[in-house]
Amino acid sequence: MRIYIIEPPPLKIFLIASALIHLMAMLVHGLVPVTAPVVPVQPPIKIRYVPPEPPQPPQKTATLVDAPQPKKIEAPTRSELISSYDSKAHSNRKKTLAKKYRNTKTVAPRATGTTSLTKKALTPLPKKQTSRKPVPRHEYPVVEKGFIIPKHEKLLENSDRKKLTGSTLALLDGLDAEKFASLNTQDSTNADDDEVISLDTKESKYASYFARIKHQIEQVWTYPEGAARRGIDGQVTLRFRISKNGNLLDVRLVDVSGSDLLDLAAVKAVKGAAPYYPFPVTIDRASLSILATFIYNPAYRSQLKNNHRAGAQE
């Protein structure tokens, strides 16, 4: 087996071949168009203008304010009464003058050879004598029966007497005389029901029951939005009367706030809370008339103030 050794081509031929290959590659690369990468197109962004929100009003809170109770003047105790007087019942309280202001007694020698003074007799004053004249009497004719009336005296007839009585009674608060006369006098036995009692009274007879009434009103009582937005404040005092079984009889405004919204809200709260709980056995009344004050303040929520001046009425 023969092995032939091929001589390598000369370097010149290798360089020429390499140059031709590179030239052909450049020509091919120049003929082929270069495509740029496709960039996806983004859709346009839509913008909408939103106006800023108005500032929110401060949050309102509700507090209950009780009316100040009048100060009670306590009667002085027995010991205070006794201490304000002296221990001696009939002692003389007038202070005596100091000794330096007293007149000192002096003894003067009796004068001699002088006549003694004598007391003159007092002459009594003459008494004035007054003559008494007899008072003339009316002479009445003697009759067998009945009474005789003098001519200058006149009796009122029934019609005149009724007219006089009616005109007198008509002056009493515009009352009709006939209706006033027909009133039942037994109604005055329950005059204690007209006593005014505060809704926030501390008296044990009413405190527990009035607290339940206050809670019922607070559940339905609200601050009017229109008044709170405009900053309207004020207080409303009203009087409402409930019967023994808890039914609302009437509602009356005593002191208005100056705003119909506040006044109407207070009246609606009292009416909306009805019917109330029946009277407990401790309250022996046919009806109760309660006076309450509603306070409205924009810085707080509506507050209920029991003025504090509530009453019971038959």
C-alpha positions as CSV (number, residue, x, y, z in Angstrom):
1,M,0.0,0.0,0.0
2,R,1.3,3.3,-1.1
3,I,0.6,6.5,0.8
4,Y,0.8,9.7,-1.3
5,I,1.7,12.9,0.4
6,I,-0.1,15.8,-1.1
7,E,1.8,19.0,-0.8
8,P,-0.3,21.8,0.8
9,P,-1.3,24.6,-1.5
10,P,0.7,27.7,-1.4
11,L,-0.4,30.5,1.0
12,K,-1.3,32.8,-1.8
13,I,-4.0,30.5,-3.2
14,F,-5.4,30.2,0.3
15,L,-5.7,33.9,0.8
16,I,-7.3,34.4,-2.6
17,A,-9.9,31.7,-1.9
18,S,-10.7,33.3,1.5
19,A,-11.1,36.7,0.0
20,L,-13.5,35.3,-2.6
21,I,-15.6,33.6,0.0
22,H,-15.9,36.7,2.1
23,L,-16.8,38.8,-0.9
24,M,-19.6,36.4,-1.9
25,A,-20.9,36.4,1.6
26,M,-21.0,40.2,1.6
27,L,-22.8,40.3,-1.7
28,V,-25.4,37.9,-0.5
29,H,-25.9,39.8,2.7
30,G,-26.4,43.0,0.8
31,L,-28.9,41.6,-1.6
32,V,-31.2,40.2,1.1
33,P,-33.3,43.1,2.6
34,V,-33.1,43.5,6.4
35,T,-36.5,43.5,8.0
36,A,-36.9,45.6,11.2
37,P,-38.7,44.1,14.1
38,V,-42.4,45.0,14.3
39,V,-43.2,47.0,17.5
40,P,-46.8,46.6,18.7
41,V,-48.8,49.8,18.7
42,Q,-50.4,50.7,22.1
43,P,-53.9,52.0,22.2
44,P,-54.4,55.7,23.3
45,I,-54.9,56.4,27.0
46,K,-58.3,58.1,27.8
47,I,-58.3,60.6,30.7
48,R,-61.4,61.9,32.5
49,Y,-61.5,64.9,34.9
50,V,-63.0,64.2,38.3
51,P,-63.8,67.2,40.4
52,P,-62.5,67.2,44.0
53,E,-65.0,66.1,46.7
54,P,-66.3,68.9,49.0
55,P,-64.9,68.8,52.5
56,Q,-67.0,66.7,54.9
57,P,-68.5,68.6,57.9
58,P,-67.1,67.6,61.3
59,Q,-68.8,64.6,62.8
60,K,-71.5,65.6,65.3
61,T,-71.8,63.9,68.6
62,A,-74.7,64.0,71.0
63,T,-74.5,64.8,74.7
64,L,-77.2,65.2,77.3
65,V,-77.3,68.3,79.4
66,D,-79.4,68.5,82.5
67,A,-80.9,71.8,83.6
68,P,-79.4,73.2,86.8
69,Q,-81.6,72.5,89.7
70,P,-82.7,75.4,91.9
71,K,-80.9,75.6,95.2
72,K,-83.0,74.4,98.1
73,I,-83.0,76.5,101.2
74,E,-82.8,74.2,104.1
75,A,-84.7,75.1,107.2
76,P,-82.4,75.8,110.2
77,T,-82.2,73.0,112.7
78,R,-83.3,73.2,116.3
79,S,-79.8,73.6,117.6
80,E,-79.2,76.6,115.2
81,L,-82.3,78.2,116.3
82,I,-81.4,77.8,120.0
83,S,-77.9,79.0,119.5
84,S,-79.0,82.3,117.9
85,Y,-80.7,83.3,121.1
86,D,-79.4,83.9,124.7
87,S,-79.7,81.1,127.2
88,K,-81.8,83.3,129.3
89,A,-85.3,83.7,127.9
90,H,-85.9,87.2,129.1
91,S,-82.4,88.6,129.3
92,N,-81.8,92.2,128.5
93,R,-79.8,92.4,125.3
94,K,-79.0,96.2,125.6
95,K,-75.4,96.8,126.5
96,T,-74.8,98.9,129.5
97,L,-72.7,102.0,129.2
98,A,-69.1,101.9,130.3
99,K,-68.4,103.0,133.8
100,K,-66.4,106.0,132.7
101,Y,-69.5,107.5,131.0
102,R,-71.6,107.1,134.2
103,N,-72.5,110.1,136.4
104,T,-70.9,109.9,139.8
105,K,-73.0,110.6,142.8
106,T,-72.1,113.6,144.9
107,V,-73.3,114.5,148.3
108,A,-74.0,118.2,148.8
109,P,-74.5,119.8,152.2
110,R,-78.1,120.7,152.9
111,A,-78.7,124.4,153.0
112,T,-79.9,125.8,156.3
113,G,-82.6,128.5,156.8
114,T,-84.5,127.7,153.7
115,T,-88.1,127.0,153.3
116,S,-89.1,123.5,152.2
117,L,-90.9,123.2,148.9
118,T,-94.5,122.0,149.0
119,K,-96.3,120.3,146.2
120,K,-99.1,122.3,144.7
121,A,-102.4,120.6,144.4
122,L,-103.4,119.7,140.9
123,T,-106.7,120.9,139.8
124,P,-108.6,118.4,137.7
125,L,-109.7,119.6,134.2
126,P,-113.4,120.0,133.7
127,K,-114.9,117.2,131.7
128,K,-116.8,118.0,128.5
129,Q,-120.3,117.0,128.6
130,T,-121.7,115.7,125.3
131,S,-125.3,115.4,124.7
132,R,-126.5,112.2,123.0
133,K,-129.2,112.5,120.5
134,P,-131.5,109.6,119.9
135,V,-131.2,107.9,116.5
136,P,-134.4,108.0,114.6
137,R,-135.9,104.6,113.9
138,H,-137.9,103.6,110.9
139,E,-141.4,103.0,111.7
140,Y,-143.0,100.0,110.1
141,P,-146.7,99.4,110.1
142,V,-147.9,96.5,112.1
143,V,-149.3,93.6,110.1
144,E,-150.6,90.2,111.0
145,K,-148.2,88.0,108.9
146,G,-145.0,88.4,106.9
147,F,-142.4,91.2,106.9
148,I,-142.7,94.8,105.8
149,I,-139.8,96.3,103.9
150,P,-139.2,100.1,104.0
151,K,-139.8,102.0,100.9
152,H,-136.2,103.0,100.4
153,E,-135.1,99.3,100.3
154,K,-135.6,97.2,97.2
155,L,-135.1,93.5,96.6
156,L,-133.4,92.2,93.5
157,E,-135.7,90.1,91.3
158,N,-134.6,86.7,90.2
159,S,-133.8,87.9,86.7
160,D,-131.7,90.8,88.0
161,R,-129.9,88.6,90.5
162,K,-129.1,86.0,87.7
163,K,-127.8,88.9,85.5
164,L,-125.6,90.2,88.3
165,T,-124.2,86.8,89.1
166,G,-123.5,86.0,85.4
167,S,-121.6,89.3,84.9
168,T,-119.5,88.8,88.0
169,L,-118.5,85.2,87.0
170,A,-117.8,86.3,83.5
171,L,-114.9,88.3,84.7
172,L,-113.1,85.1,85.8
173,D,-110.8,84.3,82.9
174,G,-113.7,84.7,80.4
175,L,-115.7,81.8,81.8
176,D,-119.3,81.3,81.0
177,A,-121.4,81.8,84.2
178,E,-123.8,79.0,83.4
179,K,-121.0,76.5,82.6
180,F,-119.0,77.6,85.6
181,A,-121.9,77.0,87.9
182,S,-122.5,73.5,86.5
183,L,-118.9,72.4,87.1
184,N,-118.4,69.4,89.4
185,T,-116.9,70.5,92.6
186,Q,-115.3,67.1,93.1
187,D,-112.8,67.9,90.3
188,S,-110.8,70.1,92.8
189,T,-109.9,67.0,94.7
190,N,-107.3,66.1,92.1
191,A,-105.7,69.5,92.0
192,D,-102.4,67.9,92.9
193,D,-102.1,66.6,89.3
194,D,-101.3,70.2,88.2
195,E,-98.0,70.1,90.1
196,V,-95.0,70.6,87.7
197,I,-92.4,67.8,87.8
198,S,-89.1,67.9,86.0
199,L,-88.3,65.1,83.6
200,D,-84.8,64.8,85.2
201,T,-86.1,64.9,88.7
202,K,-84.3,62.9,91.4
203,E,-87.4,62.1,93.3
204,S,-87.6,58.3,93.6
205,K,-91.3,58.3,92.8
206,Y,-90.7,59.5,89.2
207,A,-87.0,59.1,88.4
208,S,-87.2,55.5,87.2
209,Y,-90.3,56.0,85.0
210,F,-89.0,59.3,83.5
211,A,-85.7,57.7,82.6
212,R,-87.6,55.1,80.5
213,I,-89.6,58.0,78.8
214,K,-86.3,59.8,78.0
215,H,-84.8,56.6,76.5
216,Q,-87.9,56.2,74.2
217,I,-87.6,59.7,72.9
218,E,-83.9,59.5,72.3
219,Q,-84.4,56.4,70.1
220,V,-86.5,58.4,67.5
221,W,-85.1,61.9,68.0
222,T,-82.7,63.1,65.3
223,Y,-80.9,66.3,64.3
224,P,-82.5,67.6,61.1
225,E,-80.0,67.3,58.2
226,G,-81.0,70.6,56.7
227,A,-80.5,72.5,60.0
228,A,-77.2,70.7,60.7
229,R,-75.8,71.5,57.2
230,R,-76.6,75.2,57.6
231,G,-75.4,75.3,61.2
232,I,-78.8,76.2,62.8
233,D,-78.8,75.8,66.5
234,G,-81.3,76.5,69.3
235,Q,-83.4,74.9,71.9
236,V,-87.1,73.9,72.0
237,T,-89.2,73.6,75.2
238,L,-92.4,71.7,74.9
239,R,-95.0,70.2,77.2
240,F,-96.6,66.9,76.5
241,R,-99.3,65.0,78.5
242,I,-99.6,61.3,78.8
243,S,-102.4,59.2,80.3
244,K,-102.1,56.5,82.9
245,N,-102.0,53.7,80.3
246,G,-99.1,55.5,78.5
247,N,-101.1,57.1,75.6
248,L,-100.0,60.5,74.4
249,L,-102.8,63.0,74.9
250,D,-101.4,66.3,73.5
251,V,-98.2,68.2,72.8
252,R,-97.7,71.9,73.2
253,L,-94.8,74.2,72.3
254,V,-93.8,76.4,75.3
255,D,-90.6,78.1,74.0
256,V,-89.8,77.9,70.3
257,S,-86.2,77.9,68.9
258,G,-86.8,80.2,66.0
259,S,-86.5,77.5,63.4
260,D,-89.4,75.4,62.2
261,L,-87.1,72.5,61.4
262,L,-85.9,72.2,65.0
263,D,-89.4,72.7,66.5
264,L,-90.9,70.1,64.2
265,A,-88.2,67.6,64.9
266,A,-88.8,67.8,68.7
267,V,-92.6,67.4,68.3
268,K,-92.1,64.4,65.9
269,A,-89.8,62.8,68.5
270,V,-92.4,63.0,71.3
271,K,-95.1,61.7,69.0
272,G,-93.0,59.0,67.4
273,A,-92.0,57.6,70.8
274,A,-95.6,57.1,71.9
275,P,-97.2,55.0,73.3
276,Y,-95.2,55.1,76.5
277,Y,-95.0,52.7,79.3
278,P,-98.0,52.6,81.7
279,F,-97.7,54.4,85.0
280,P,-96.1,52.3,87.8
281,V,-98.1,51.7,91.0
282,T,-96.0,54.4,92.8
283,I,-97.6,57.1,90.6
284,D,-101.2,57.6,91.6
285,R,-102.2,60.0,88.9
286,A,-104.7,60.1,86.1
287,S,-102.2,61.8,83.7
288,L,-98.8,63.4,83.7
289,S,-97.8,66.7,82.0
290,I,-94.1,66.7,81.3
291,L,-92.0,69.7,80.3
292,A,-88.8,69.0,78.4
293,T,-86.2,71.1,76.6
294,F,-84.5,69.9,73.4
295,I,-81.1,71.5,72.7
296,Y,-79.6,71.6,69.2
297,N,-76.0,72.5,68.6
298,P,-74.0,72.0,65.3
299,A,-70.9,71.1,67.3
300,Y,-72.8,68.2,68.9
301,R,-75.8,66.1,68.0
302,S,-79.2,66.9,69.3
303,Q,-79.2,66.8,73.0
304,L,-82.2,66.3,75.3
305,K,-82.3,68.5,78.3
306,N,-85.2,67.8,80.6
307,N,-86.0,71.3,81.9
308,H,-86.3,70.6,84.0
309,R,-89.8,71.7,84.7
310,A,-92.2,68.9,84.0
311,G,-95.6,68.6,85.5
312,A,-98.4,66.3,86.4
313,Q,-101.9,67.3,85.4
314,E,-105.3,65.6,85.7
